[in-house]
Amino acid sequence: MKRVQMFEKAYIKDVLRELEVLGYKGDSAKETLLRNYRVIKRWLGFGPNAVNFAREIDDLQKRREIKYDSSNPDHIYIGHLKEEIKIIKKSK
């Protein structure tokens, strides 16, 4: 096994442990990590320690769970963009 892979394995275990501290249980922590890992790793790399990496994953997950509320001025409707993307993908 390469050094980098060994580092990643220990790092991921620490991130999972920290996600459990943040309130995710067992499989929920793994699912959350898998769902958000690539985005956060591309954005931050392995620069932050496992605690900060887990916090960023938790923050991203919470933001993903927010539902659109038309009465909230901070929410922006992007449904029309989703439809345009579907049309573009079908035409390719």
N, C-alpha and C positions, 0 to 999 in steps of 0.2 A: 504494500500500500504506500502511496506517495505521501510525502510530508503534508502537502496541502490538504489531501483528503483526510488525513488524521486530524488536522487542525479543524477542518469543517465539521467533522463528526463530534468532537468535543464541544465546539462552539454551538452547534445545533442542540446538543443535549442541554447545555446551559440555557439556551433560549427557551426550550420547552419547559425547563424547570421554572424559569422566570414567568412564563405565560401561566403556569399553574399557580404561581404566587399571585398573579394579577386576577385570578378567578376562573380561569378556564380549567375544565376537568378532563384528564386523560385524553380520550379521542377528540374531544372538542379542541384541545390545545394543538394536537397534531393537524387537524383539519384547517384550523385558522392559520397555522404556520405554513402549510402547503399552499393555501389559497393566496397568501400575501408575501411569501418568501421572495419570489423572483422580482417583484416590483421593488421591494425594500432593498434587496441586495444590489440591484442595478442602480438604485438611487444613492445608497450609502456605502455599498461594498461591505467589507468586514471591518471597517474603521471603528465604528462604535463598539463598546463592550456589549456583552449579551443582554444586560439589563436594558440598555438604551435601545438595542435592536428589538427586543420584545415589546418595549413601550411603543415604538413606532408601528409595529405590527398591530398592537392593540388599538392604537389610535386610528389606523387605516381601517381596521375591521369595524370599529364603531361608526366611522363615517360612511362605510358601505351600507350599514343597516338603517341609516336615516332615510325615511320616506319623504317624497316630495310633498310640500305643503304650499299651496298657492297663496295662502294668506301670510306666509312668512316672507318678508322682503329679502332675506338673505338666500332664499332658494331660487335657483334659476331653472326654468323648464328647458330640457334638452331633448324631449321626446321627438320633436320634428327632425333633429339631427340623427337620431337612431334610425328613423324611417329612411332618410336619405342614404345612410350607410348601407342599409339592407338593399336598397334599389341599386346602388353602385356595385355591390357584391354580386347581385344577380346578373347584372349586365356583363360581368367579366367572364 
